[in-house]
């Protein structure tokens, strides 16, 4: 089955963070995201794997 693409709002809700946090992670933490026109799109499986690898952690927390 093909995984559907999620919007920034949807991925933020999926992770329980704000949309601003998602945009900050894209630029500073290399969050897996794909630009489609002016919109960012996400696949939950890629983002979940990124989180599991510690991608959402910050230097202050390490």
C-alpha positions, 0 to 999 in steps of 0.5 A: 500500500502506498503511504500518503503524504502529510502536510506540516499541520498533520505531521506536527499533530502526529508528533505533538509539536507546533508547526513552527517546531517542524519548520525549525527542525527542517532547517536546523535538524535535517528533518526529512521533508519534501518541497512540493511547490511552496508546500512542505510534505512529509511521509510519517514513516520517514519522520518516525525513523528520523525521530528514532535515530535521535533527529529531534533531539537538541544539543542542549538535551545531549 
